[in-house]
Amino acid sequence: MKVLAISDLREEFSYLDRLPEVVRNVQARGVLFCGNILRADARQAEWERAKSEGRKPLLDNPEVVRERRDDAESVARFFRALDQLGVPVFVVPGRNDAPERFFLQAAFNSEVVEPHIHVVHRSFAPLGRGFVVAGFGGEITANERDHEFFLQYPGWEAQFSLDFLRHLEQVKILLTHTAPSTPLEGSTEANGHEAISHILKTYNPAVAVCSHAGGQKGKAVVGKTLVVSPGHLANGDYAVIDLEEKSVSFGDLR
């Protein structure tokens, strides 16, 4: 069974609109998305200003308010486009997909009217032939926790929230926004989090799909788990994973 793995759309909808052709060509039976629907440029700028000035970022910053008004349509457009692929789509939020209540409300509303959408943040959903997809989104941190400006969760929260994995009998596919601490093959750069590595070694999913902040694409093995970073869809990158063979190939839409 092949699935399409994508991450970090960042509102580059021209690439999203080309996914139906990819799904048909590779005969994908599902799509895995590991976060960052939104670009969040205004929020990032205000975040950096606040940090340099030693203050909290302002939610009522005029540029942030204007950006948030556009975010709702971007998220709705994303879910509509993925539902039209006609295969099950499994989604967790990225760091940029905040506030948490905004993302979850939009996602669950989409699940009601768009039957192919499955939000697996802190949850799971079946993917035929004995597979199950579970996930935890957002940026994993040492101690920081933010649900409003960006989605950030301490590592202990991710570990606690995924404890249900021990009870799942199906072959597990784990979808996270944050990468494990192990570098990708051919790289010495490890910009993930040890909490994700611990989760993989504890629950042994067959495959894990994650994002890398710098847009790196590649694979690694952590314990018994094949870890795949598909690169950023905003740059045209994607991955195709054969779940039964535990193999991966990479492509781009540029």
RAZIBEL-V501312 format. One record per backbone hydrogen bond with DSSP energy under -1.0 kcal/mol. NH is the residue of the N-H (numbers start at 1). CO is the residue of the C=O. E is the energy in kcal/mol with one decimal. If there is no record, write none. Layout:
NH;CO;E  NH;CO;E
//
This chain:
3;241;-2.4  4;30;-2.6  5;239;-3.1  6;32;-3.0  8;35;-2.8  10;36;-2.2  11;37;-1.7  12;9;-1.6  13;11;-1.5  15;12;-1.2  16;12;-1.0  17;13;-2.3  18;15;-1.3  19;16;-1.6  22;18;-1.0  23;19;-2.8  24;20;-2.2  25;21;-2.6  26;22;-2.4  28;23;-1.7  29;2;-3.6  31;88;-2.2  32;4;-3.0  33;90;-2.8  34;6;-1.8  44;40;-2.3  45;41;-2.3  46;42;-2.4  47;43;-2.6  48;44;-2.3  49;45;-2.2  50;46;-2.7  51;47;-2.1  52;48;-2.1  53;49;-1.8  55;50;-2.6  61;58;-1.2  65;61;-2.6  66;62;-2.2  67;63;-2.1  68;64;-2.4  69;65;-1.5  71;67;-1.4  74;70;-1.8  75;71;-2.6  76;72;-2.2  77;73;-2.6  78;74;-2.1  79;75;-2.2  80;76;-2.3  81;77;-2.3  82;78;-2.2  83;79;-2.3  84;80;-1.6  85;82;-1.4  86;83;-1.6  89;116;-3.3  90;31;-2.9  91;118;-2.3  92;33;-1.6  97;94;-1.1  98;96;-1.9  100;147;-2.7  103;99;-2.2  104;100;-2.8  105;101;-2.2  106;102;-2.1  107;103;-2.9  108;104;-2.8  109;105;-2.2  110;106;-1.8  111;107;-2.1  112;108;-1.4  113;109;-1.5  114;110;-2.9  117;114;-1.9  118;89;-2.5  120;91;-2.2  122;135;-2.4  123;120;-1.7  125;133;-2.1  127;131;-2.8  131;127;-1.5  132;171;-2.4  133;125;-3.0  134;173;-2.7  135;123;-1.5  136;175;-2.0  138;93;-2.4  139;151;-2.7  141;153;-2.7  146;152;-1.9  151;95;-2.3  152;146;-2.5  153;139;-2.7  155;141;-1.9  157;154;-1.1  158;154;-1.3  159;155;-2.2  160;156;-2.6  161;157;-2.6  162;158;-1.4  163;160;-1.3  165;162;-2.1  166;163;-1.5  167;164;-1.9  168;165;-1.4  171;130;-2.5  173;132;-2.7  174;207;-2.6  175;134;-2.6  176;209;-2.6  177;136;-1.1  185;219;-3.3  187;184;-2.1  193;179;-2.5  197;193;-1.3  198;194;-2.7  199;195;-2.1  200;196;-2.3  201;197;-2.3  202;198;-1.8  203;199;-2.5  204;200;-2.0  206;172;-1.9  207;172;-1.2  208;226;-2.6  209;174;-2.6  210;228;-2.2  211;177;-1.3  215;212;-2.3  218;229;-2.2  220;227;-2.0  222;225;-2.3  225;222;-2.3  226;206;-2.1  227;220;-3.2  228;208;-2.9  229;218;-3.0  233;7;-3.6  234;8;-2.0  235;232;-1.7  236;233;-1.8  237;232;-2.1  238;251;-2.1  239;5;-2.2  240;249;-2.9  241;3;-2.6  242;247;-2.6  243;1;-2.9  246;242;-1.7  247;242;-1.3  249;240;-2.2  251;238;-2.4  253;236;-2.1
//
